[in-house]
Structures are given as C-alpha cells and as structure tokens.
Amino acid sequence: MSQQNSREKAMEVGRRTGRDPIVLAAAGSVLLAWYQYYVRGNKEHGLFIGLWPPTMLAFSNAVHIEEIREEVGERMETLLDREP
C-alpha cells in the first residue's frame, strides 16, 4: 500500500511539473557529471556519474512498457470475455 502511495505522489509531481521525476533526476545527474568532470577535474567520477542517466531512463522505460503490457492484457481479456 505504501508503494502505491509513493507512486501516486511521484505521478502527481510529474503532472504538476509536466515531467517524469526520472527525467529530472537524469538531468540532474548530467549536470553533476559535468561538474565533476570539468569543474573539479575528477574525470573518473564524472564518467561514472555520466552513466547514471541512461541507466535511469532505461529502467523507467522498462517499467512503463510493463505497465502498458499489463493494461493491454487486461483490455484484451475484457474484449474477449464479451458476448457477441
């Protein structure tokens, strides 16, 4: 139940800002990676942090695809259960 509430809160933030929270986190990671790489000169940390955004976005896409698959499956069951 707690997971559902936290998910609803995240979706509400996304609706208010017009962005998925994962996209905002990925953008922040890119900025942090640039800071580490160029400003602090710590190239290893910059490259490591630079790997986070594609990982976060790929995970987010996988979750969204699974949600869509479940919804399509539910709708297909509903359509198939109808009497002609």
C-alpha positions as CSV (number, residue, x, y, z in Angstrom):
1,M,0.0,0.0,0.0
2,S,2.9,2.3,0.8
3,Q,4.4,1.7,-2.6
4,Q,1.2,2.6,-4.3
5,N,1.0,5.9,-2.3
6,S,4.6,6.8,-3.1
7,R,4.0,6.0,-6.8
8,E,0.9,8.2,-6.8
9,K,2.9,11.1,-5.2
10,A,5.6,10.7,-7.9
11,M,3.0,10.8,-10.6
12,E,1.4,13.9,-9.1
13,V,4.8,15.6,-9.1
14,G,5.1,14.6,-12.8
15,R,1.7,16.0,-13.6
16,R,2.5,19.3,-11.8
17,T,5.9,19.8,-13.4
18,G,5.0,18.3,-16.7
19,R,8.0,15.9,-16.4
20,D,8.5,12.5,-15.1
21,P,10.6,12.6,-11.9
22,I,13.1,10.2,-13.5
23,V,13.8,12.7,-16.3
24,L,14.5,15.4,-13.8
25,A,16.8,13.1,-11.9
26,A,18.6,12.2,-15.1
27,A,19.1,15.8,-16.0
28,G,20.5,16.5,-12.5
29,S,22.9,13.6,-12.9
30,V,24.2,15.0,-16.2
31,L,24.8,18.3,-14.5
32,L,26.6,16.6,-11.6
33,A,28.7,14.6,-14.1
34,W,29.7,17.7,-16.0
35,Y,30.6,19.4,-12.7
36,Q,32.8,16.5,-11.6
37,Y,34.4,16.2,-15.0
38,Y,35.1,19.8,-15.9
39,V,35.0,21.9,-12.8
40,R,36.6,19.6,-10.2
41,G,38.7,17.8,-12.8
42,N,37.7,14.4,-11.4
43,K,37.3,12.6,-14.7
44,E,36.7,9.1,-13.3
45,H,33.8,10.3,-11.1
46,G,32.4,12.4,-13.9
47,L,32.4,9.4,-16.3
48,F,30.9,7.2,-13.6
49,I,28.1,9.6,-12.8
50,G,27.6,10.1,-16.5
51,L,26.5,6.5,-16.8
52,W,23.6,7.1,-14.4
53,P,21.1,9.0,-16.7
54,P,20.9,6.3,-19.4
55,T,20.5,3.6,-16.8
56,M,17.7,5.5,-15.0
57,L,15.9,6.3,-18.3
58,A,16.2,2.7,-19.5
59,F,14.8,1.4,-16.2
60,S,12.0,3.9,-16.3
61,N,11.1,2.9,-19.9
62,A,11.1,-0.8,-18.9
63,V,8.7,-0.1,-16.1
64,H,6.4,2.0,-18.4
65,I,6.4,-0.8,-21.0
66,E,5.4,-3.4,-18.4
67,E,2.6,-1.2,-17.2
68,I,1.4,-0.8,-20.8
69,R,1.6,-4.5,-21.4
70,E,-0.5,-5.2,-18.3
71,E,-3.1,-2.7,-19.3
72,V,-3.3,-4.1,-22.9
73,G,-3.6,-7.6,-21.4
74,E,-6.5,-6.5,-19.1
75,R,-8.3,-4.8,-22.0
76,M,-7.8,-7.9,-24.2
77,E,-9.4,-10.1,-21.5
78,T,-12.3,-7.7,-21.3
79,L,-12.8,-7.7,-25.0
80,L,-12.6,-11.5,-25.3
81,D,-15.0,-12.0,-22.4
82,R,-17.8,-10.0,-24.1
83,E,-20.7,-12.0,-25.5
84,P,-21.2,-11.5,-29.3
